[in-house]
């Protein structure tokens, strides 16, 4: 790859353009053609002002697929009259990066400015990202990186500090429909030559299934337009109907990455919906994850965690339900096992909630970390040998089954924690009964310590 590579002739370029997918042919060429991202590119908005003033710095464009990251980078290069090099993190390595940097430095010596566009910059490792730093620092290049992943986790801090990060949003259904209508009417770059029209509800269906991804929407309408133009069963002349769209669409696009931010966003939504006792939302987020291809056993493990973290002893049967759902999924597989997870999710959502046990255990672990570890009191130690008995092991131990009420007047905490309480049951579900039992035990122990007979 070089700035000085041979440029194809105009005829070859036109032939290549005609063979390109619709999404490539309809790529906006100016800011006025660009649809979406009004929060960045609307009149007076920060990025638009920078571009129009030719003051655009190195930047990271962060957003889901098909929202115009590559297009925006090309428009910036065109508007600012800079050379544009597109570089894929999937295909390139350190050697290619260094060659591009050398070429860019040569070009800058002739007064030419270079925009280096890195698609999927999150796929570069730390060493590869480090290679850009001196050139970005000196201004030899303007770096525009595109990523679908959260830059906070995927782009090194040194590079982030030298770039502005802009978050691009998924396109709305209305914006997608606008793009589809433009493609259907455009005779030069779009589908206008096919003379195909479309029902509004058909375009709405494509937009809905595209989930904000313009590339997917273009691919779908191109397929639907060819089906409509070809005629045949299920068509209505050269008109795109819902029936034709249903044939063109294979599956709804669900933005998801099992290792990326969206994975954590969705599991967070599921967990918080269950915690907030919202059964409908819990089912929705569970369905989103499973339909997007998430590992069902991962979801099952998280449901088990929710049972112990957010429900605990308020409804101890919730843990059995979650474990049973995990076993059912393991036994049945998907899609039959999906219902077992759905059953568990709804049960967990509707169960009484308590994080008292979770909080108590957290306090215990913090206590262990923060303070000196005390030895086990002698009266709680076993004494299987005469020598151990000689040293007082087991001395003073009271066998609870041999004392009245089954509660001995005996402290089981280390010396430095005598009187400390960690578990505070809530007045929810079964924990309400546990709280009453704990009060009863305290009363029995207090009476014995005072030499009184416990109340019946």
LINZIZI-V393553 format. One record per residue. N is the residue number from 1. OMEGA is omega in degrees with one decimal (* if undefined). BURIAL is b if it has 16 or more other C-alpha atoms within 10 Angstrom, else e. D_FIRST is the distance of its C-alpha to the first C-alpha in Angstrom with 1 decimal. Layout:
# LINZIZI-V393553
N;OMEGA;BURIAL;D_FIRST + N;OMEGA;BURIAL;D_FIRST
This chain:
# LINZIZI-V393553
1;-177.0;e;0.0 + 2;175.4;e;3.8 + 3;-173.2;b;7.1 + 4;176.9;e;8.6 + 5;-179.0;e;7.1 + 6;-178.5;e;10.5 + 7;179.4;e;12.1 + 8;178.9;e;14.3 + 9;-173.1;e;18.0 + 10;-179.7;e;20.2 + 11;179.3;e;22.1 + 12;179.0;e;19.2 + 13;-179.4;e;18.2 + 14;179.1;e;21.8 + 15;178.8;e;22.3 + 16;-179.8;e;19.3 + 17;-179.6;e;20.9 + 18;-178.4;e;24.3 + 19;-176.3;e;23.1 + 20;175.3;e;21.4 + 21;-178.6;e;23.6 + 22;-178.2;b;26.1 + 23;178.8;b;24.6 + 24;-178.6;b;21.3 + 25;-176.4;e;23.5 + 26;-179.1;b;25.8 + 27;-179.9;b;23.3 + 28;-178.1;b;25.0 + 29;-179.9;e;23.7 + 30;177.4;e;26.1 + 31;179.9;b;28.0 + 32;177.2;e;31.1 + 33;-174.3;e;29.7 + 34;-178.8;b;28.5 + 35;178.5;b;31.0 + 36;177.2;b;31.8 + 37;179.1;e;31.3 + 38;-180.0;e;34.2 + 39;178.1;e;34.8 + 40;-169.7;b;31.5 + 41;174.8;b;31.1 + 42;-179.9;e;34.8 + 43;177.4;e;36.5 + 44;179.9;e;36.8 + 45;-167.0;e;34.8 + 46;-175.6;e;32.7 + 47;179.3;b;29.1 + 48;179.1;b;30.0 + 49;179.8;b;31.8 + 50;-179.1;e;28.8 + 51;-177.8;b;26.5 + 52;177.3;e;29.2 + 53;-175.8;e;29.8 + 54;-176.7;e;26.1 + 55;-177.6;e;26.8 + 56;179.5;b;24.4 + 57;173.2;b;23.4 + 58;-173.4;b;20.9 + 59;172.3;b;22.0 + 60;176.4;b;22.1 + 61;-174.0;b;23.0 + 62;179.5;b;25.2 + 63;-179.1;b;26.7 + 64;179.9;b;27.3 + 65;170.4;b;25.2 + 66;179.8;b;25.4 + 67;173.7;b;26.6 + 68;-179.8;b;23.8 + 69;179.1;b;21.5 + 70;179.0;b;18.3 + 71;-179.1;b;20.4 + 72;178.6;b;21.8 + 73;179.7;b;18.5 + 74;178.2;b;17.6 + 75;178.3;b;21.1 + 76;179.6;b;21.0 + 77;-179.6;b;18.0 + 78;-177.5;e;19.9 + 79;-177.1;b;23.2 + 80;177.5;b;22.2 + 81;178.2;e;20.2 + 82;172.2;b;17.1 + 83;-174.7;b;13.5 + 84;175.3;b;12.0 + 85;178.6;b;8.8 + 86;-172.7;e;9.5 + 87;-178.2;b;8.7 + 88;177.6;b;11.2 + 89;-180.0;b;13.4 + 90;-172.0;e;14.5 + 91;-172.3;e;11.4 + 92;176.7;e;9.8 + 93;-177.2;e;11.8 + 94;-177.5;b;12.7 + 95;-179.5;e;10.6 + 96;179.0;e;7.2 + 97;-177.1;b;9.2 + 98;179.0;e;10.5 + 99;177.8;e;7.5 + 100;-179.2;b;6.7 + 101;178.2;b;10.5 + 102;179.1;b;10.9 + 103;179.8;b;9.1 + 104;179.7;b;11.1 + 105;176.5;b;14.1 + 106;-178.7;e;13.9 + 107;-179.6;b;13.9 + 108;177.0;e;16.8 + 109;176.6;e;18.7 + 110;178.2;e;18.8 + 111;-179.7;e;20.2 + 112;177.1;e;17.2 + 113;-175.6;b;16.9 + 114;169.2;b;13.8 + 115;177.3;b;14.2 + 116;-179.5;b;11.9 + 117;-179.7;b;13.0 + 118;177.0;b;13.3 + 119;-179.6;b;15.0 + 120;-176.5;b;17.7 + 121;179.9;b;17.4 + 122;179.4;b;20.6 + 123;175.7;b;19.0 + 124;175.4;b;17.5 + 125;-174.7;e;20.2 + 126;-178.7;e;21.8 + 127;179.0;e;20.0 + 128;177.6;b;16.6 + 129;178.0;b;18.0 + 130;-176.4;e;19.7 + 131;-179.7;b;16.5 + 132;-167.2;b;16.0 + 133;-176.6;e;19.7 + 134;-178.4;e;19.9 + 135;175.0;b;17.3 + 136;-179.4;b;19.0 + 137;-178.2;e;22.3 + 138;-178.3;e;21.7 + 139;177.5;b;20.4 + 140;177.6;b;17.2 + 141;164.1;b;15.5 + 142;-177.8;b;17.3 + 143;170.3;b;16.4 + 144;178.7;b;17.4 + 145;176.7;b;17.7 + 146;-179.8;b;19.2 + 147;172.2;b;21.6 + 148;-177.0;b;24.6 + 149;179.8;b;26.1 + 150;-177.3;e;28.2 + 151;179.9;b;26.2 + 152;-176.8;e;29.3 + 153;-169.2;e;28.8 + 154;-179.4;b;25.1 + 155;-175.6;b;23.6 + 156;-174.7;b;24.7 + 157;-177.9;e;27.4 + 158;178.9;e;25.8 + 159;178.1;b;22.9 + 160;-177.3;b;25.3 + 161;-179.4;e;27.5 + 162;-178.2;b;24.8 + 163;169.4;b;24.0 + 164;-178.9;e;26.3 + 165;178.0;b;26.7 + 166;-178.8;e;27.5 + 167;179.0;b;29.1 + 168;-175.6;b;28.6 + 169;172.8;b;31.5 + 170;178.1;b;31.8 + 171;177.4;b;32.8 + 172;177.3;b;36.5 + 173;-179.8;b;38.1 + 174;179.3;e;39.1 + 175;177.7;e;35.6 + 176;178.7;b;34.3 + 177;176.2;b;37.2 + 178;179.0;e;36.4 + 179;-179.2;b;32.9 + 180;178.4;b;34.3 + 181;178.3;b;36.9 + 182;-179.5;b;34.4 + 183;-178.4;b;32.4 + 184;-177.0;b;35.6 + 185;-175.6;b;36.7 + 186;-178.3;e;33.4 + 187;-177.1;e;33.8 + 188;-175.4;e;30.5 + 189;-172.4;b;28.0 + 190;-175.1;b;30.3 + 191;-175.5;b;33.2 + 192;-178.0;b;35.7 + 193;179.3;e;36.0 + 194;-179.6;b;37.4 + 195;179.9;e;40.2 + 196;173.6;b;40.4 + 197;-176.3;b;42.2 + 198;172.1;b;42.3 + 199;-179.7;e;45.1 + 200;-178.4;e;44.7 + 201;176.1;e;45.4 + 202;177.3;b;42.7 + 203;177.5;b;40.1 + 204;179.5;b;41.6 + 205;177.9;b;41.3 + 206;-178.9;b;37.6 + 207;-179.1;b;37.0 + 208;-177.9;b;39.1 + 209;-175.5;b;37.4 + 210;176.4;b;33.9 + 211;175.2;b;34.7 + 212;-176.4;b;32.7 + 213;-177.1;b;29.5 + 214;-179.3;b;28.7 + 215;178.2;b;26.3 + 216;-179.8;b;29.0 + 217;178.0;b;31.5 + 218;179.9;b;29.6 + 219;-178.4;b;29.2 + 220;-177.6;b;32.9 + 221;177.2;b;34.1 + 222;177.5;b;32.1 + 223;-179.7;b;33.7 + 224;-179.6;b;37.0 + 225;179.1;b;36.9 + 226;176.5;b;36.3 + 227;-179.4;b;39.2 + 228;-179.1;b;41.4 + 229;-178.7;b;40.6 + 230;-178.7;e;41.3 + 231;179.1;e;44.7 + 232;-176.6;e;46.6 + 233;175.3;e;48.4 + 234;-179.4;e;48.0 + 235;-179.3;b;46.6 + 236;-178.0;e;48.3 + 237;179.7;e;47.1 + 238;-179.2;b;43.9 + 239;178.9;b;44.2 + 240;178.7;b;42.2 + 241;177.0;b;44.8 + 242;-179.4;b;44.8 + 243;178.6;e;45.6 + 244;178.4;b;42.5 + 245;179.3;b;40.4 + 246;177.3;e;41.9 + 247;-177.5;e;40.8 + 248;-178.0;b;37.2 + 249;177.7;b;36.9 + 250;-176.7;e;36.6 + 251;177.7;e;36.8 + 252;176.6;e;36.7 + 253;175.3;b;33.5 + 254;179.2;b;34.4 + 255;-178.0;b;31.9 + 256;175.1;b;32.1 + 257;-173.1;e;30.4 + 258;-179.6;e;32.7 + 259;-172.1;e;31.0 + 260;-173.6;e;30.2 + 261;-175.6;e;32.2 + 262;174.6;b;33.6 + 263;-177.9;b;35.2 + 264;176.8;e;37.0 + 265;-176.1;e;37.8 + 266;179.4;b;39.6 + 267;175.5;b;41.5 + 268;179.2;e;42.6 + 269;178.3;b;43.8 + 270;-177.7;b;45.8 + 271;-176.3;b;47.3 + 272;176.2;b;48.4 + 273;177.0;b;49.8 + 274;179.9;b;51.9 + 275;-178.1;b;53.0 + 276;175.9;e;54.1 + 277;179.0;b;56.1 + 278;-175.2;b;54.2 + 279;-177.7;b;54.4 + 280;178.6;e;52.7 + 281;178.7;b;49.6 + 282;178.2;b;49.6 + 283;-178.2;b;49.5 + 284;-176.6;e;46.8 + 285;174.6;b;44.4 + 286;179.0;b;45.3 + 287;178.7;b;44.6 + 288;-177.5;b;41.2 + 289;-176.9;b;40.1 + 290;179.3;b;41.5 + 291;-179.4;e;40.2 + 292;176.3;b;36.7 + 293;177.9;e;36.9 + 294;175.2;b;37.9 + 295;-176.1;e;39.6 + 296;179.9;b;43.3 + 297;173.2;b;44.6 + 298;178.1;e;42.5 + 299;179.8;b;44.3 + 300;178.7;b;47.6 + 301;179.3;e;47.2 + 302;176.7;b;46.6 + 303;176.2;b;49.7 + 304;178.2;b;51.7 + 305;179.2;b;50.4 + 306;-179.4;b;51.5 + 307;-178.0;b;54.9 + 308;-175.7;b;55.6 + 309;-171.6;b;53.9 + 310;-178.1;b;55.1 + 311;173.3;b;58.2 + 312;-175.2;b;59.6 + 313;173.5;b;63.3 + 314;176.4;b;63.9 + 315;-174.1;b;63.3 + 316;178.3;b;62.8 + 317;178.7;b;62.7 + 318;178.6;b;59.3 + 319;177.4;b;57.8 + 320;179.0;e;59.6 + 321;-179.1;b;58.2 + 322;179.0;b;54.6 + 323;177.1;b;55.0 + 324;177.7;b;56.6 + 325;177.2;b;53.7 + 326;-179.7;b;51.3 + 327;179.5;b;53.5 + 328;178.3;b;53.7 + 329;179.1;b;50.0 + 330;-176.9;e;49.7 + 331;-174.0;e;52.4 + 332;-171.8;e;51.5 + 333;179.8;e;47.8 + 334;9.9;e;46.2 + 335;-175.3;e;47.2 + 336;-178.1;e;50.9 + 337;179.1;b;50.3 + 338;-178.8;b;48.6 + 339;177.3;e;52.1 + 340;176.9;b;53.3 + 341;178.5;b;50.6 + 342;178.7;b;51.6 + 343;179.6;b;55.2 + 344;-178.5;b;54.5 + 345;179.2;b;52.4 + 346;179.7;b;55.2 + 347;179.5;b;57.9 + 348;-179.1;b;56.0 + 349;-175.3;b;55.5 + 350;-179.5;e;59.2 + 351;173.2;b;60.6 + 352;-173.4;b;62.2 + 353;171.9;b;59.7 + 354;172.9;b;60.2 + 355;-176.7;b;57.9 + 356;-179.9;b;60.9 + 357;178.3;b;60.2 + 358;179.7;e;56.5 + 359;-179.1;e;57.6 + 360;-179.2;b;60.4 + 361;175.9;e;58.2 + 362;177.9;e;55.6 + 363;178.9;e;58.5 + 364;-179.4;e;59.7 + 365;177.0;e;56.4 + 366;178.4;e;56.1 + 367;-179.9;e;59.7 + 368;-179.2;e;59.0 + 369;-169.8;e;56.0 + 370;-172.4;e;57.8 + 371;180.0;e;61.2 + 372;179.4;e;62.9 + 373;-178.1;e;63.4 + 374;176.3;e;67.1 + 375;176.9;e;68.9 + 376;178.3;e;70.3 + 377;-175.3;e;73.9 + 378;-175.4;b;76.5 + 379;177.6;b;78.2 + 380;-177.9;b;75.1 + 381;172.6;e;74.7 + 382;179.8;e;76.1 + 383;-177.1;b;78.8 + 384;-179.0;e;78.9 + 385;177.0;e;80.6 + 386;-179.0;e;83.8 + 387;-179.5;e;81.8 + 388;175.8;e;79.5 + 389;179.1;e;82.6 + 390;-179.4;e;84.1 + 391;173.0;e;81.2 + 392;178.2;e;81.6 + 393;177.1;b;78.9 + 394;-177.7;b;79.8 + 395;179.5;b;82.7 + 396;179.0;e;83.3 + 397;178.1;b;81.2 + 398;-179.4;e;82.7 + 399;-170.1;e;82.1 + 400;-178.1;e;81.2 + 401;-178.1;e;82.9 + 402;-177.6;e;86.2 + 403;-178.6;e;86.3 + 404;-179.5;e;87.4 + 405;179.5;e;84.7 + 406;179.7;e;82.3 + 407;-177.9;b;81.0 + 408;174.8;b;81.9 + 409;-172.7;b;82.4 + 410;179.7;b;79.7 + 411;-177.6;e;76.5 + 412;178.8;e;73.5 + 413;170.0;e;71.0 + 414;-174.5;e;70.5 + 415;-175.1;e;72.7 + 416;-179.0;e;70.1 + 417;-180.0;e;69.3 + 418;177.7;e;72.8 + 419;-179.8;e;73.2 + 420;176.0;e;69.4 + 421;-178.4;e;68.3 + 422;-176.5;e;64.8 + 423;-179.7;b;65.1 + 424;-177.3;e;66.2 + 425;178.5;b;66.4 + 426;177.0;b;65.9 + 427;-177.8;b;68.4 + 428;173.0;b;66.3 + 429;-178.0;b;67.1 + 430;-178.0;b;68.3 + 431;175.3;b;67.6 + 432;177.0;e;70.5 + 433;178.3;e;72.8 + 434;177.9;b;71.1 + 435;177.6;b;71.8 + 436;179.5;e;75.4 + 437;178.7;e;75.6 + 438;176.4;e;74.2 + 439;179.5;e;76.8 + 440;179.5;e;79.5 + 441;178.4;b;78.4 + 442;-179.5;e;78.4 + 443;178.7;e;81.9 + 444;-178.0;b;83.2 + 445;179.5;b;81.8 + 446;179.1;e;83.1 + 447;-180.0;e;86.6 + 448;178.2;b;86.7 + 449;178.7;e;85.7 + 450;179.9;e;88.5 + 451;179.1;e;91.0 + 452;176.0;e;91.4 + 453;-179.7;e;91.4 + 454;177.7;b;88.2 + 455;-178.7;e;88.9 + 456;*;e;89.1
